[in-house]
């Protein structure tokens, strides 16, 4: 099963992270419930950050992808928007976001908890996060 999580590398080499026996010992991690660049790009479009295609282009490998794991950039403008969402904005966007095909009827409350947790994680750490994918 593919894994998608959010990571602050904190000075760690991306290749060292993806090749580690236990990458979760390096950097700071947000267990992202396998929410990857597709639903994140759709979220960004719903939040008027940019259109879906532009956001998808923002998820680029930050090292040469080799093997089954790699780290992607996470569009800064999307992170910046998530950082400043109000509780009301989160509730409103989650009701729309929960209807996308990728979630297959995921309950709003679980997605709200994810988004609130991601917001807190982004705000608690310096700099910008990346997206870790393992397939």
C-alpha positions in Angstrom: 0.0 0.0 0.0 1.4 3.4 -0.9 2.4 5.7 1.9 2.2 9.5 1.8 3.3 11.6 4.7 4.5 15.2 5.3 8.1 15.8 6.5 10.3 18.7 7.6 13.7 17.4 6.6 15.5 19.6 9.2 18.8 19.5 7.4 18.7 15.8 6.6 19.7 14.8 3.1 16.5 13.6 1.2 18.4 10.6 -0.2 19.5 9.6 3.3 15.9 9.8 4.4 14.4 7.7 1.6 17.2 5.1 1.9 17.1 4.8 5.7 16.0 1.6 7.4 13.6 3.8 9.4 13.1 7.2 7.8 10.8 8.3 10.6 13.9 8.7 12.8 15.1 11.6 10.6 13.3 15.0 10.4 9.8 15.7 11.8 6.8 13.8 10.4 3.1 14.3 10.1 1.4 11.0 9.4 -0.8 12.2 6.6 -3.2 9.3 6.3 -1.9 8.7 2.8 -3.3 12.0 1.5 -1.0 12.7 -1.5 -0.6 15.4 -4.1 -3.9 14.8 -5.9 -6.2 15.5 -3.0 -3.9 18.3 -1.7 -4.0 19.9 -5.1 -7.8 19.7 -5.2 -7.8 21.2 -1.7 -5.6 24.1 -2.9 -7.9 24.7 -5.8 -10.9 24.8 -3.5 -9.0 27.3 -1.4 -8.3 29.5 -4.5 -4.5 29.0 -4.1 -4.1 28.1 -7.7 -5.7 25.8 -10.2 -5.3 22.0 -9.9 -2.7 21.6 -12.7 -0.5 24.4 -11.4 -0.6 22.9 -7.9 0.2 19.4 -9.2 3.3 20.9 -11.0 4.4 22.2 -7.7 4.9 18.7 -6.3 8.4 18.0 -7.8 11.1 15.5 -6.7 13.7 17.2 -4.7 16.2 14.5 -5.4 16.6 12.0 -8.3 13.8 9.5 -7.7 15.2 6.0 -7.3 13.4 3.0 -6.0 10.1 3.0 -4.3 10.4 6.1 -2.0 11.0 9.7 -2.9 10.5 13.2 -1.5 8.5 15.9 -3.4 8.4 19.6 -2.9 5.1 20.7 -1.3 3.9 24.0 -2.9 4.7 26.8 -0.5 1.7 28.8 -1.4 -0.5 25.9 -0.4 1.3 25.5 2.9 1.0 29.2 3.5 -2.8 29.1 2.9 -3.2 26.0 5.2 -1.3 27.8 8.0 -3.7 30.7 8.2 -7.1 29.0 7.7 -9.7 29.9 10.3 -11.8 27.2 12.0 -14.8 28.3 9.9 -12.8 28.1 6.6 -11.6 24.6 7.6 -15.2 23.4 8.2 -16.4 24.9 5.0 -13.7 23.6 2.8 -13.8 20.1 4.3 -17.5 19.7 3.5 -16.5 20.3 -0.2 -13.2 18.4 -0.1 -14.8 15.3 1.4 -16.8 14.8 -1.8 -13.8 14.2 -4.1 -13.4 10.8 -5.7 -10.2 10.0 -3.8 -11.9 10.1 -0.5 -14.8 7.8 -1.4 -17.1 9.2 1.2 -14.6 9.8 4.0 -16.4 11.4 6.9 -16.0 15.1 7.2 -14.9 14.9 10.8 -11.8 12.7 9.9 -10.8 15.1 7.2 -11.3 18.1 9.5 -9.0 16.4 12.1 -6.4 15.8 9.4 -6.5 19.4 8.2 -6.4 20.9 11.7 -3.5 18.5 12.5 -1.6 19.5 9.3 -2.1 23.2 10.1 -0.7 22.8 13.6 2.2 20.7 12.3 3.1 23.4 9.6 2.8 26.2 12.2 4.9 24.4 14.8 7.9 24.0 12.5 10.3 26.4 10.8 10.5 26.6 7.0 8.6 24.5 4.5 7.6 20.9 4.5 7.9 18.3 1.8 5.8 15.3 0.8 7.2 11.8 1.3 5.9 9.1 -1.0 6.6 5.4 -0.9 4.9 3.1 -3.4 
